[in-house]
Amino acid sequence: MCRRGPGGAVEILDRDEFLQHRERYGYPDHLVEIAERSCAEVAALLAAEAEPSASAPRGWLVALADLLCDPALAGQLT
């Protein structure tokens, strides 16, 4: 899994778990290649702040803050 942390750095999470599962469950090489390629693509998009991960999540976070009835939090996210 890839994510952009609070400081903007892109992190790849759970790679060790994926490798353990690869070994344990015998993931075929072509599946591993697809997963690694997909992860690299997502990481590049996150680093470039490309959509849908640039501004799209902000709207969902505002909606969540509204649902939680916290106008101050909603105001920080807009």
N, CA, C and O atoms as a DFTB+ gen file, in Angstrom:
312 C
 N C O
     1  1       0.843      -1.152       0.000
     2  2       0.000       0.000       0.000
     3  2       0.898       1.226       0.000
     4  3       1.937       1.254       0.659
     5  1       0.479       2.239      -0.750
     6  2       1.205       3.502      -0.808
     7  2       0.385       4.580      -0.133
     8  3      -0.845       4.552      -0.148
     9  1       1.083       5.523       0.454
    10  2       0.395       6.681       1.009
    11  2       1.344       7.862       1.019
    12  3       2.566       7.713       1.011
    13  1       0.747       9.028       1.036
    14  2       1.532      10.249       1.193
    15  2       1.335      10.684       2.627
    16  3       0.208      10.924       3.062
    17  1       2.421      10.785       3.358
    18  2       2.361      11.145       4.765
    19  2       2.107      12.625       4.959
    20  3       2.054      13.383       3.990
    21  1       1.950      13.040       6.204
    22  2       1.659      14.444       6.507
    23  2       2.694      15.416       5.944
    24  3       2.346      16.536       5.570
    25  1       3.942      15.009       5.880
    26  2       4.982      15.877       5.335
    27  2       5.077      15.842       3.819
    28  3       5.884      16.561       3.230
    29  1       4.259      15.015       3.182
    30  2       4.249      14.929       1.725
    31  2       5.082      13.790       1.165
    32  3       5.021      13.510      -0.032
    33  1       5.862      13.129       2.014
    34  2       6.691      12.026       1.531
    35  2       5.814      10.816       1.211
    36  3       4.878      10.497       1.945
    37  1       6.133      10.155       0.109
    38  2       5.393       8.956      -0.293
    39  2       6.030       7.757       0.390
    40  3       7.247       7.574       0.358
    41  1       5.187       6.950       1.005
    42  2       5.658       5.762       1.715
    43  2       5.000       4.522       1.121
    44  3       3.832       4.553       0.732
    45  1       5.749       3.447       1.055
    46  2       5.200       2.152       0.662
    47  2       5.118       1.327       1.942
    48  3       6.128       1.025       2.577
    49  1       3.891       0.973       2.301
    50  2       3.647       0.271       3.552
    51  2       3.408      -1.216       3.308
    52  3       2.966      -1.612       2.229
    53  1       3.693      -2.008       4.281
    54  2       3.373      -3.436       4.306
    55  2       4.087      -4.259       3.232
    56  3       3.633      -5.351       2.889
    57  1       5.187      -3.750       2.706
    58  2       5.935      -4.522       1.705
    59  2       6.454      -5.822       2.315
    60  3       6.431      -6.870       1.671
    61  1       6.918      -5.745       3.554
    62  2       7.421      -6.954       4.205
    63  2       6.310      -7.991       4.362
    64  3       6.544      -9.186       4.180
    65  1       5.111      -7.539       4.698
    66  2       3.979      -8.457       4.819
    67  2       3.633      -9.086       3.463
    68  3       3.330     -10.276       3.379
    69  1       3.685      -8.275       2.415
    70  2       3.423      -8.798       1.069
    71  2       4.443      -9.879       0.714
    72  3       4.080     -10.924       0.173
    73  1       5.705      -9.632       1.015
    74  2       6.743     -10.614       0.693
    75  2       6.569     -11.895       1.517
    76  3       6.807     -12.997       1.022
    77  1       6.150     -11.740       2.781
    78  2       5.881     -12.920       3.604
    79  2       4.716     -13.732       3.018
    80  3       4.771     -14.960       2.945
    81  1       3.684     -13.029       2.611
    82  2       2.532     -13.719       2.019
    83  2       2.892     -14.350       0.684
    84  3       2.384     -15.416       0.336
    85  1       3.768     -13.689      -0.061
    86  2       4.213     -14.267      -1.329
    87  2       4.834     -15.641      -1.087
    88  3       4.548     -16.617      -1.780
    89  1       5.683     -15.669      -0.090
    90  2       6.350     -16.924       0.255
    91  2       5.342     -17.954       0.795
    92  3       5.316     -19.106       0.361
    93  1       4.531     -17.517       1.733
    94  2       3.598     -18.422       2.405
    95  2       2.548     -19.002       1.465
    96  3       2.247     -20.195       1.509
    97  1       1.993     -18.137       0.609
    98  2       0.894     -18.570      -0.246
    99  2       1.320     -18.872      -1.685
   100  3       0.495     -19.250      -2.517
   101  1       2.601     -18.704      -1.966
   102  2       3.121     -19.057      -3.282
   103  2       2.609     -18.183      -4.415
   104  3       2.256     -18.689      -5.481
   105  1       2.566     -16.862      -4.190
   106  2       2.115     -15.971      -5.251
   107  2       2.971     -16.211      -6.494
   108  3       4.197     -16.269      -6.399
   109  1       2.344     -16.348      -7.639
   110  2       3.126     -16.537      -8.866
   111  2       3.880     -15.253      -9.241
   112  3       3.452     -14.146      -8.916
   113  1       5.004     -15.431      -9.927
   114  2       5.853     -14.290     -10.289
   115  2       5.099     -13.212     -11.056
   116  3       5.303     -12.022     -10.813
   117  1       4.227     -13.616     -11.980
   118  2       3.525     -12.597     -12.777
   119  2       2.600     -11.752     -11.903
   120  3       2.417     -10.566     -12.178
   121  1       2.022     -12.329     -10.870
   122  2       1.173     -11.575      -9.959
   123  2       2.009     -10.593      -9.149
   124  3       1.596      -9.453      -8.937
   125  1       3.163     -11.021      -8.702
   126  2       4.063     -10.154      -7.941
   127  2       4.517      -8.986      -8.815
   128  3       4.575      -7.850      -8.345
   129  1       4.838      -9.254     -10.082
   130  2       5.254      -8.189     -11.004
   131  2       4.140      -7.162     -11.186
   132  3       4.397      -5.959     -11.197
   133  1       2.905      -7.639     -11.330
   134  2       1.762      -6.728     -11.486
   135  2       1.593      -5.881     -10.229
   136  3       1.388      -4.671     -10.319
   137  1       1.675      -6.504      -9.071
   138  2       1.516      -5.776      -7.806
   139  2       2.616      -4.740      -7.631
   140  3       2.339      -3.611      -7.225
   141  1       3.850      -5.098      -7.928
   142  2       4.960      -4.164      -7.770
   143  2       4.869      -3.017      -8.769
   144  3       5.158      -1.869      -8.430
   145  1       4.469      -3.327      -9.997
   146  2       4.309      -2.289     -11.017
   147  2       3.174      -1.327     -10.616
   148  3       3.304      -0.109     -10.748
   149  1       2.081      -1.887     -10.135
   150  2       0.947      -1.056      -9.706
   151  2       1.336      -0.162      -8.540
   152  3       0.966       1.011      -8.498
   153  1       2.076      -0.714      -7.602
   154  2       2.530       0.061      -6.455
   155  2       3.426       1.219      -6.912
   156  3       3.295       2.338      -6.416
   157  1       4.322       0.952      -7.841
   158  2       5.214       1.997      -8.360
   159  2       4.417       3.084      -9.076
   160  3       4.739       4.267      -8.960
   161  1       3.387       2.693      -9.811
   162  2       2.545       3.670     -10.511
   163  2       1.795       4.551      -9.523
   164  3       1.735       5.768      -9.693
   165  1       1.228       3.943      -8.499
   166  2       0.498       4.716      -7.485
   167  2       1.463       5.645      -6.746
   168  3       1.131       6.804      -6.495
   169  1       2.639       5.155      -6.398
   170  2       3.626       5.990      -5.705
   171  2       4.020       7.189      -6.566
   172  3       4.167       8.295      -6.047
   173  1       4.192       6.988      -7.868
   174  2       4.537       8.089      -8.772
   175  2       3.401       9.111      -8.849
   176  3       3.648      10.317      -8.858
   177  1       2.166       8.631      -8.905
   178  2       1.012       9.540      -8.934
   179  2       0.906      10.336      -7.635
   180  3       0.613      11.531      -7.655
   181  1       1.146       9.671      -6.512
   182  2       1.118      10.371      -5.224
   183  2       2.219      11.427      -5.160
   184  3       1.984      12.545      -4.703
   185  1       3.410      11.075      -5.614
   186  2       4.536      12.008      -5.579
   187  2       4.274      13.219      -6.465
   188  3       4.690      14.332      -6.143
   189  1       3.580      13.001      -7.587
   190  2       3.266      14.089      -8.509
   191  2       2.025      14.861      -8.084
   192  3       1.641      15.832      -8.737
   193  1       1.398      14.434      -6.997
   194  2       0.152      15.012      -6.517
   195  2      -0.906      15.030      -7.616
   196  3      -1.654      15.995      -7.768
   197  1      -0.948      13.949      -8.367
   198  2      -1.926      13.797      -9.442
   199  2      -3.251      13.321      -8.876
   200  3      -3.302      12.708      -7.810
   201  1      -4.306      13.605      -9.590
   202  2      -5.623      13.127      -9.181
   203  2      -5.688      11.615      -9.394
   204  3      -5.026      11.101     -10.296
   205  1      -6.435      10.919      -8.622
   206  2      -7.446      11.403      -7.693
   207  2      -6.932      11.641      -6.285
   208  3      -7.737      11.859      -5.378
   209  1      -5.635      11.610      -6.067
   210  2      -5.137      11.703      -4.692
   211  2      -4.698      13.101      -4.295
   212  3      -4.218      13.291      -3.177
   213  1      -4.843      14.077      -5.163
   214  2      -4.404      15.427      -4.819
   215  2      -5.494      16.192      -4.070
   216  3      -5.376      16.416      -2.865
   217  1      -6.540      16.589      -4.765
   218  2      -7.575      17.395      -4.119
   219  2      -8.849      16.618      -3.831
   220  3      -9.636      17.026      -2.976
   221  1      -9.066      15.520      -4.519
   222  2     -10.316      14.775      -4.354
   223  2     -10.570      14.332      -2.907
   224  3     -11.703      14.449      -2.441
   225  1      -9.574      13.834      -2.185
   226  2      -9.846      13.392      -0.810
   227  2     -10.307      14.518       0.110
   228  3     -11.032      14.279       1.076
   229  1      -9.882      15.750      -0.192
   230  2     -10.235      16.869       0.674
   231  2     -11.753      17.016       0.788
   232  3     -12.269      17.267       1.877
   233  1     -12.469      16.862      -0.326
   234  2     -13.928      16.962      -0.292
   235  2     -14.548      15.909       0.604
   236  3     -15.498      16.185       1.336
   237  1     -14.008      14.703       0.544
   238  2     -14.523      13.627       1.401
   239  2     -14.222      13.903       2.867
   240  3     -15.037      13.602       3.739
   241  1     -13.056      14.474       3.139
   242  2     -12.713      14.798       4.520
   243  2     -13.622      15.901       5.068
   244  3     -14.023      15.864       6.231
   245  1     -13.946      16.886       4.217
   246  2     -14.869      17.942       4.635
   247  2     -16.233      17.344       4.932
   248  3     -16.856      17.681       5.938
   249  1     -16.704      16.448       4.049
   250  2     -18.001      15.804       4.267
   251  2     -17.998      15.012       5.572
   252  3     -18.986      15.022       6.305
   253  1     -16.900      14.331       5.863
   254  2     -16.787      13.570       7.101
   255  2     -16.822      14.508       8.305
   256  3     -17.506      14.233       9.292
   257  1     -16.089      15.610       8.223
   258  2     -16.090      16.571       9.321
   259  2     -17.497      17.129       9.537
   260  3     -17.927      17.313      10.675
   261  1     -18.213      17.397       8.439
   262  2     -19.592      17.869       8.564
   263  2     -20.457      16.822       9.246
   264  3     -21.288      17.147      10.095
   265  1     -20.259      15.572       8.873
   266  2     -21.022      14.497       9.491
   267  2     -20.754      14.409      10.986
   268  3     -21.646      14.101      11.777
   269  1     -19.542      14.679      11.346
   270  2     -19.157      14.621      12.758
   271  2     -19.534      15.907      13.487
   272  3     -19.244      16.068      14.673
   273  1     -20.187      16.829      12.759
   274  2     -20.653      18.102      13.350
   275  2     -19.521      18.896      13.972
   276  3     -19.655      19.416      15.080
   277  1     -18.409      18.988      13.265
   278  2     -17.282      19.756      13.754
   279  2     -16.947      20.843      12.739
   280  3     -16.062      20.643      11.907
   281  1     -17.628      21.988      12.784
   282  2     -17.408      23.048      11.800
   283  2     -15.965      23.549      11.793
   284  3     -15.453      23.925      10.738
   285  1     -15.311      23.562      12.932
   286  2     -13.923      24.023      12.981
   287  2     -13.025      23.125      12.151
   288  3     -12.163      23.604      11.414
   289  1     -13.229      21.831      12.272
   290  2     -12.442      20.882      11.490
   291  2     -12.762      21.030      10.008
   292  3     -11.855      21.028       9.175
   293  1     -14.033      21.157       9.677
   294  2     -14.425      21.336       8.272
   295  2     -13.770      22.586       7.696
   296  3     -13.321      22.575       6.550
   297  1     -13.710      23.668       8.480
   298  2     -13.093      24.903       8.013
   299  2     -11.612      24.781       7.760
   300  3     -11.084      25.457       6.878
   301  1     -10.924      23.939       8.507
   302  2      -9.483      23.717       8.315
   303  2      -9.188      22.972       7.033
   304  3      -8.100      23.107       6.473
   305  1     -10.148      22.181       6.556
   306  2      -9.928      21.325       5.399
   307  2     -10.293      21.982       4.084
   308  3      -9.953      21.458       3.023
   309  1     -10.982      23.125       4.125
   310  2     -11.389      23.773       2.873
   311  2     -10.362      24.761       2.414
   312  3     -10.540      25.399       1.376
